[in-house]
Structures are given as structure tokens and as C-alpha cells.
Amino acid sequence: YKGNTLITTDGNTLLGADDKAGITEIVTAMEYLINHPEIKHGNIRVGFTPDEEIGRGAHHFDVAAFGAEWAYTMDGSQIGELEYENFNAAGAKITIKGKSVHPGYAKNKMVNALIIANEFISQLPSDEIPQKTTGRQGFFHLHHISGEIELAELEFIIRDHDITKFEQRKQLLKDIATKLNDKYGEYVVVNIKDQFFNMREKIEPVMHIVDIAKEAMESLDITPIIKPIRGGTDGSQLSYMGLPCPNIFAGGHNFHGKYEYVPVESMQKAVEVIVKICELTAKREGK
């Protein structure tokens, strides 16, 4: 991005371009359309959801009231990103109870929840973690651990693009718990909650909405980068709620950290893509 104008932080916190950049682009595009009535378009619906990063933002979104046949989220990264696949996702909490006794007299009596927690983790495939996977490869991500002798808790997120492998990952956690309970007694409890699913299943029957976004980019000399999202998006939940919703680039990089940045020029390109999508849709619909 040499020669571009970069928006950054002072290095002490994240920027929030994910997804303030998307909000800015949407509002700017709508302002442009209002100020340029010569650009023909149909009815346009705009919505914003909170708490996307924890997977709850779309829970209460009223798809029927929104009144659109399809939509796009502006939540991608570099110029050209166009995504209609994402992880199947679940969260898992492993609760391990133990039994504390005087360590000097603990033989055949003490049950150390921390030791069992360590053994649980060691049973997972060591190469199926975020820092060792890419593309469509799934993973287990241990993001929280706490405990003492009588109680330990592990929290994982489970991710996989393939629904069969996704189910196998959830089953593996249950199988490990069964194995450890057979070894130590009934001390391990697994609680798994699905979070969202791969929106590809809902997008493929209406692929023309991806084609419109692709055509919009190509008409603006932007090379579409069509690839799976290694994460989630509100578009996934919305797609399963009846609003097919591919994801388009917003221009930012290094999300969720203090090195996050977004080029102004990338944001402007995103605005142009939104406007072009509205224009192309009107032409396709004969409006």
C-alpha cells in the first residue's frame, strides 16, 4: 500500500476498522446514491447489527421486516475479497471436577482436576490448531483455561468448513471425556453449543447474487478474490434465517490487534462496489 493513506492507531489498542470501515462505506455509498439520482436503482435496505464478533449480533434481526431478497455484509479484508463460505462453528466448555486431600496422604484418593485437564488437551491432535492450519483446514482452539485441584475448566472453539468433519470434531471431545471418565470416574462433563454454520449451503442455490458482486468488482478493475472465510460473519446467520448474504471486502488488515490498519483508498473502492451492485441489480431486474 505504498503511496496510500493508511488509518492506524497509536500502537496501544486495536483500530476497530473491523467493522467501522464497513459502516463508513455503506453510509458513504448511500449518501452518494442520494446525491446522484441519475444512478437508477431499486429499493435498498440498510441494516447494522451489534456484537458480530461473539456471534450474537444477528439473533434478533427481523428478516421479514428488513424486506430484502438478499444482502451483502461489508466485513471482509483486502480489496477484491468476495466470500460465500465460512466455518461451521461451535463452542465447547469442558468442566472437570476433582477431589482434594492432604498431598501427603493422597495415594489412591486425590483426583487432580488440573492433571485430567492436561490429559484432555493432550488427547487432541496437536497440528489441528489455528497457528498450524490454513485454507479449509479446521481446528480446535483452546482459548481459556482455569482451575485448581477440585475444579478445572477448558473452553474451546471448534471450526471446520466441512460439516461431516465438524461433527466428528465435536464427537472427539465427547469421546475423550468418555475415555477419561472410564479411567478416573465420572469427573468430566462436556457442553457443546453450535454457534453458526457454513453459509455456502444457502448461497449456492442463488449464486446470481455472488455473480452480481463479482461483475461489480470486475467492472471497476478489481480482481475478485473468492475464497472461504476462516472465521464467521453475520451473513452466515442471516443466510440461515432466510436472507442469503455473501461477504465483501471492507479493506482493513490485521484485525483484532494493535497493528490493525485500513487504507482510505481501499474503503473508497468498497464504496464504489456497493454503488455498482445497486446499479447492476436494477439493470438485471429491469428497474
Secondary structure as UniProt FT lines:
FT   TURN            2..3
FT   STRAND          6..7
FT   HELIX           17..35
FT   TURN            37..38
FT   HELIX           52..54
FT   TURN            57..60
FT   HELIX           63..66
FT   STRAND          73..76
FT   TURN            79..80
FT   STRAND          81..83
FT   STRAND          88..97
FT   HELIX           103..105
FT   TURN            107..109
FT   HELIX           113..122
FT   TURN            126..127
FT   HELIX           130..132
FT   TURN            135..136
FT   STRAND          139..148
FT   TURN            149..150
FT   STRAND          151..160
FT   HELIX           163..184
FT   STRAND          188..196
FT   HELIX           200..203
FT   HELIX           204..206
FT   HELIX           208..219
FT   TURN            220..221
FT   STRAND          225..226
FT   HELIX           234..240
FT   TURN            241..242
FT   STRAND          247..249
FT   TURN            255..256
FT   TURN            258..259
FT   STRAND          261..263
FT   HELIX           264..285
//
